[in-house]
């Protein structure tokens, strides 16, 4: 869950920096940059620790949403026009960031689902 929080904060920062760069007439770090996405990601960063114990189903839904967003960004990095990124470095930095986010979501989902299943069986 901690990795999910870090991923969400870093992804929010990525979007915010992209918006600032666009406002200055420069290119964003990736093909999209959005304050709305940054806000949603920050809400997710807050939701992960708040829901994991109290409302595990909500945690699972937030994790699923984050995981799908992360893997979508990874797939986009390999299928979209590479010139949408300012450099190959930033394209692969996004792949690493979102790959870690997807892996963290997957681990979180499996761990919570497995824990709930074991408690229901016992």
Secondary structure, DSSP 8 states (H G I E B T S, - for coil): -HHHHHHHHHHHHHHHHHHHHHHTTS--SSS---HHHHHHHHHHHHHHHHHTTT-HHHHHHHHHHHHHHHHHHHHHHHHS-GGGSSSHHHHHHHHHHHHHHHHHHHHHHHHHHHHHHHHHH-
